[in-house]
């Protein structure tokens, strides 16, 4: 039986421009382009491998949810992380991915 994903609420408020730049960086490393990320809507999914090449099995490992224009129109807020421990995901892995996109610590 598959265990449910672990989740935690977070509250990281960023200037809107910085959040948009993080999103752009995640899109540069999209799973369809050889990366491990899939940025859609208000969620970035972190995959175990890209969808290109010889990878037979790519599974989602983590996720981060962003609310655009929260708390106001000039900001965006990371609100929730999720991770699948059975696929090697962890809260730390999600933090590391977002900090990579931000180019700085977010904690």
C-alpha positions as CSV (number, residue, x, y, z in Angstrom):
1,X,0.0,0.0,0.0
2,X,1.3,3.4,-0.9
3,X,1.8,5.9,1.9
4,X,0.3,9.3,1.5
5,X,2.6,12.2,0.7
6,X,3.9,14.2,3.7
7,X,2.9,17.9,3.7
8,X,3.6,21.0,5.6
9,X,2.4,24.6,5.5
10,X,5.0,27.3,4.9
11,X,4.8,31.1,4.8
12,X,7.5,32.6,2.6
13,X,6.5,36.0,1.2
14,X,8.5,37.3,-1.7
15,X,8.3,40.3,-4.0
16,X,6.3,39.4,-7.0
17,X,9.2,40.0,-9.4
18,X,11.4,37.6,-7.4
19,X,8.7,34.9,-7.4
20,X,8.3,35.3,-11.2
21,X,12.1,34.9,-11.7
22,X,12.1,31.8,-9.6
23,X,9.3,30.4,-11.8
24,X,11.2,31.3,-14.9
25,X,14.3,29.4,-13.6
26,X,12.1,26.3,-12.8
27,X,10.8,26.4,-16.4
28,X,14.4,26.4,-17.7
29,X,14.9,23.0,-16.1
30,X,11.6,21.5,-17.2
31,X,11.2,17.7,-17.2
32,X,10.5,17.8,-21.0
33,X,13.8,19.7,-21.6
34,X,16.0,17.3,-19.6
35,X,15.4,18.8,-16.1
36,X,13.5,17.7,-13.1
37,X,10.9,20.4,-12.6
38,X,7.4,21.0,-13.9
39,X,6.1,24.5,-13.1
40,X,2.3,24.8,-13.8
41,X,-0.3,27.2,-12.4
42,X,0.6,27.6,-8.8
43,X,2.7,24.5,-8.3
44,X,6.2,23.3,-9.1
45,X,6.5,19.5,-9.2
46,X,10.0,18.0,-8.5
47,X,10.6,14.8,-10.4
48,X,13.1,11.9,-9.8
49,X,14.4,12.2,-13.4
50,X,13.7,14.1,-16.6
51,X,11.3,12.8,-19.3
52,X,14.1,12.8,-21.9
53,X,16.8,10.2,-22.5
54,X,16.9,6.7,-21.2
55,X,14.9,7.2,-18.0
56,X,12.4,4.4,-17.8
57,X,10.7,5.6,-14.6
58,X,10.4,9.2,-13.6
59,X,8.2,9.7,-10.5
60,X,7.2,12.9,-8.7
61,X,9.1,13.4,-5.5
62,X,8.0,16.8,-4.2
63,X,5.8,19.9,-4.8
64,X,5.7,23.5,-3.8
65,X,2.6,25.7,-4.0
66,X,2.7,29.4,-4.6
67,X,-0.1,31.9,-4.3
68,X,0.4,34.7,-6.7
69,X,-0.6,38.2,-5.6
70,X,-0.7,37.2,-1.9
71,X,-0.8,39.0,0.5
72,X,-1.2,41.8,-2.0
73,X,-0.6,42.4,-5.7
74,X,3.1,43.2,-5.3
75,X,3.9,39.8,-3.6
76,X,3.6,36.1,-3.9
77,X,3.7,33.5,-1.0
78,X,4.9,29.9,-0.9
79,X,2.2,28.3,1.2
80,X,2.6,24.5,1.1
81,X,5.2,21.8,0.4
82,X,4.6,18.1,-0.2
83,X,6.9,15.2,-0.7
84,X,6.8,11.5,-1.3
85,X,9.2,9.7,1.0
86,X,8.7,6.4,-0.9
87,X,10.2,8.1,-4.0
88,X,13.1,9.8,-2.1
89,X,11.4,13.1,-1.5
90,X,11.8,15.2,1.6
91,X,10.9,18.6,2.9
92,X,14.6,19.5,2.7
93,X,14.7,18.6,-1.0
94,X,11.8,21.0,-1.6
95,X,13.6,23.8,0.3
96,X,16.8,23.1,-1.7
97,X,15.0,23.3,-5.0
98,X,13.3,26.6,-4.2
99,X,16.5,28.1,-2.8
100,X,18.3,27.1,-6.0
101,X,15.7,29.0,-8.0
102,X,15.9,32.0,-5.6
103,X,19.7,32.0,-5.6
104,X,19.6,32.5,-1.8
105,X,18.3,31.0,1.4
106,X,14.6,31.4,2.0
107,X,14.5,30.1,5.6
